[in-house]
Amino acid sequence: MEKVHEEAERKPGRVESYWLSNRTLLVKRVGILVGIEKALIEEGYTETLKLVKRPLERTLLENVGLEKVLKRNILETFLDWNFGEDMGYIIFVLDSDSGSRK
């Protein structure tokens, strides 16, 4: 996760992960925004910022090799942010079979 953030934004102040089920992993990142993002948010460009950040972070996540770490295929990835609290969330939906890695 930290490698992804170094490319897209800044290293989060804190990263927490929670297994919501045997196939669903929630990652919460705190302290992720840089100055330009904070300025855009203050000017009311939150939706534009989300539209730009989502594909950028998704591409970086795909290239970092998380499936090898998790030992499971990632079927879906969902990204969202709470800019007011300087937090980002990622939900990974994983394959149920650990033996079917790509």
VENVEN-V962016 format. One line per field, one symbol per residue. ss: DSSP state (@ for helix, = for strand, . for the rest). phi: phi as a letter, one per 30 degrees, with the letter a starting at -180 (. if undefined). psi: psi as a letter, one per 40 degrees, with the letter a starting at -180 (. if undefined). A space follows every 50 residues. Layout:
ss->???
phi->???
psi->???
This chain:
ss->.@@@@@@@.....========..=======....@@@@@@@@...@@@@@ @@@@@@@@@@@@@..@@@@@...=========@@@.========...... ..
phi->.ddddddcacdddabbbbddadbbccccccicdceddddddddjcddddd dddedddeddddddidddddhadcdbbcbabcddchbbbbccccddcddc dd
psi->ddddddddbihidihiihhdaeehhhhhhhfeiiddddddddeefddddd ddddddddddddeefddddefiihdihhhiigddefiiihhhhiieheef i.
